[in-house]
Amino acid sequence: MEFTKGHGTGNDFVLLPDPDGQLDLTPELVAALCDRRRGVGADGVLRVVRAAKHPDGAGQAGEAEWFMDYWNADGSFAEMCGNGSRVFVRYLLDTGLATPAGAALPVATRAGVVRALVEGDAVSVEMRRPRVYDESAATLGGLTLTGAVVDVGNPHLVCVLPAGVELSALDLTRAPGYDPAVFPNGVNVEFIVAGEPVEGTDGHTVMRVYERGSAETLSCGTGACAVGAVALRDLGRDTGVVAVDVPGGRLTVTVTENSCWLSGPAVLVATGEINPTALHQ
């Protein structure tokens, strides 16, 4: 089985080329691939398949040739992955499966079609505008933290840390508690503090994230979009640009009237072959 390893600001993925949808990809195989001791190691798996050849992408085949079949590290599905879509586009271009053009490159996902632009090392994807629509709370250790509920095609809870609580001190080795009535399918939880002003932006936020199905990751693209939307709301703005620092680097979130652009580096670091039988030994 061929694979490529890539990452976007430390959010890492195993990419599996499967243009015609013939690979027997199971939750067990995905979890084994993502195992950082016995497998390749990753936050998730991206299967590269033609939209027309995958049941979840066939309805979008008229808009996009390629479908990003994204799986979390535990073998569960996710609707969307912002960093994953940026790495996915880098793979399509570097392998010649797609050709860069002046227009944005469309990619089908379970959250709909996203569009990507490439400028040097940076890949930007246009996703749906985050919808901040409710409040809920996360529990972490002895803390109860109120947060904003945000839909970015997948569910997020963005919690601003109160004074006296250090972002670096949070213990994210265990999943935060949340209200299952609000998030019946689980939730990605972002913890944020304000950063110093960054030239050319309307706001600067520093975040850590616990991703459902993957635990704490070095970056989360849709989480950064959710955080950007909340930061702008708290500034009294509907649109704008926010620099979002994650443990793996910096992402730039641009919220417009109709969409959200996520921009940052996307890197392919290795290619090789996997022995699937050995993964289960």
N, C-alpha and C positions, 0 to 999 in steps of 0.2 A: 504494500500500500504506500503510495507516494504522499509526501506531506511537505508543507512549508511552514516555518515558524515566523510569526510577525508580531509586532506590538505597536500600540499608539499610546504614548506617554506611560509606558510600563504596563498597560492593560494588554495582556498577551493572549495569543490565539494560535491554535493549530488549524491550518487551512488544508482541506482535503479536496483535490480536484476530482470532480465526478460529473462531467458535463451532461451525461445522458441519464443520470439518476440511477445507476446500476449498483452503487455501493450499498451493502447491507449495514446501515449505520443504526446501532442500537444504543439505548441509554447506558448499558454496561460497557460497551466499547468506548463511548464518549468519556465516561468517567475514568476508564483505564488510560486513555490517551492523555487526559488532563492531570493524572496523578504525577506529582512532582518528584516522587521517588522511583516509581516503577514504570512510568510512562515518559512521554515527552515533557509534560508539564505545561499547563495553561489555565487561564481563567475561563476558556470556552473553546468550542470547535466551530469553525466556519466551513460548511460544505459549499463548494463552488459548483452550482448546478444550473442548467438552463431553466428558466422559469416555466417553459412549456413542458418540461420533464418532471416537475415536482407538483404534487397535488395542491400544496399551499401557495404555489406561485403561478399556477396555470392561468388563473384569472387576470394576472397582470402581464402576461406574455406579450400582449399587444403594446404595452408601454415600455417594457424592459426585457432585454434578452436574458439577463442573469438574475438568479434568485439567491439571496444570502440565507442559507439554511443554518440558523444560529442555535447552538445548544450551550447551556450552562455547564459548568465543570462537573456538576453532580448528575448530568445526563438528562436534565429537564429542558424544556423549550423556553425560549424567551421571545417576546414579540419584536423587540428591537434592541440594537446595540450600536450606539453612536460611534465609539472608537472602532468597533468591529467593522462597521460599514466603511470607515475610512481605510482600514487595513485591507478590506476586501477589494476596494477600488484600486489600491496600490498593486495588489496581486494581479487583477485583471489587466492593468496596463503593462506591468513588468513582464508578464508572460505572453503578451500579444493577444489575449482573448478579447480585448477591447482596444480601441484606438482613441487617443486623446483628440479632442476637437474643441472648437470655440464654444459649443453648447455644452451644458452640463450633462454628465453621463448618468442615465437612470439606472437604478438598482432596485429590484423587487425585494421586499421584506414582509414579514408577517404583520407589520404595522403600516403597510402601504409602500408606495414607490418613493424612494429618496433620490436626490440628485446630487452629483458630486462635481467639484472643480479641483484641478490640480495646479498648484503654483510652486515649482521647485520641490522642496522637501515636505511642504505642507499639502494636506488634502482637506478640503472643506466639503461638508455634506449639508444639504438643505433638508431639514426635517419639519415635521408639523410644529406649529407654534405651541409652546407649553401652555397648558391650561391650569391655572392656579384656582382651585374651586372650593376648598374646604380646609378645616383644621383638624388635627388629630394629635396623638402623642406617642412618643417612643419611650421605653424604659431601658435603662442601661445601668447595671449595678444598682446603686441606690438612687439614681437620678430618674426623674420623670421630666422629659423635655417636650414642650409643645412645638408642633411643626406645621408647615403648610403642606397640604395634599396637592400633588401636581401630576397631571397626566401628560406624558411625552410619547404616547404610544405604548408605554409601559408605566407602572405605578411608582411614584416616588413620595417620600416624606422628607421635607427639608427642615431641619431643626437648627435654629440659631442658638449658639451656646450663650448662656447668661454670663455676666461678669463673674470672674472667680473660677470659672471652669476652663481648664486648658485643653485645647484641641489635641495636643500631643499626649495628654495623660489618659485619654479615653481608652478603655479596654475593649477592643473590637475582636477579641479572640472568640467571642460568643455572639450569637445573633441578638440584636436588640429586640425587645418585646414591642408588639404593636397590636392594634385593635383589628381582629379578624373580620369584624362586621364592616369595617371601612375597606379593608384590604383582603378579600376572601382568597385571592390568589398569591398572597405574599406581597412584599414591597422592598424596594431599594431605599435605604435610609442614609441621607446625607447629613453630616454634622458640619456646621460652617461658622467661621469668624470673619470679620472684616479685615482686609489687607490694606497696605499703604497705597495711596493713589498711584495709578499707572498711566503714563501719558498716552493719549489717544483713546482712552476708554472712559465710560461713565461710572464704572465701579470696579472694585477688585475684591475678590472673595477667596478665602482659603478653605479647602474642604477635605474631609475624609469620608469614605463611603463603605457601607456594608451592603454588598449586592446579594440579593436572594439567589440561591443556587450556586454561589461562588465564594462567599465570605468576604472579608475585606480585600479590596483590590487597590492597585496603585493609581487607578484612574477609572472613571466611568463617564462616557460621553453624554448619554442621556441624562445622567445625574448632573453633569455640568450645565446642561441646558435648563434643567429644573432649577438649579441654584441661581443661574443667571436671571431667570424670570422672576424669582422671589426677590433677588437683590434689587432689580429694577423696580418692582412693585414697592419695595420699602423706601425707594428713593422718590416715589411718586411718579414714576415713568412707565409708559406702556411699551416703549421701544428703546433700544440702545445697545451699547457694547459693554460687555463685562469680561474682564480677565479672571479666569478661574484657575487657581493653583491647586494641583493635586500632588500627592507624594511622588508621582512619576514625571512631573513637569508642569507646563502651562498650556491650557486650552483657552481659546477665545470664542466667546458666545455672542452672536449678534442676533438680537430679537427684532424682527420686523413686524409690520402690521399683520402679515399673513403666514409667516414661517419663522424658523430659527436655523441659523447657520452655525455649525460647529467646526472649528478649524484648529489644526495642530499637526505635528509630525506623525507620519505613518511609515514604519520601517519593516522590511523583510530581512531576517537575519540568518536564515538557514533553510536548506532543502535536504531531503533525504528519503529513506525508505523505512517503513515500520513493519515489523513482524507481528501481526495481530495476535497470533497464538501465544507469543512470548509475553504479551501484555497481561495475560491472565494467569501467569505462572507465579 
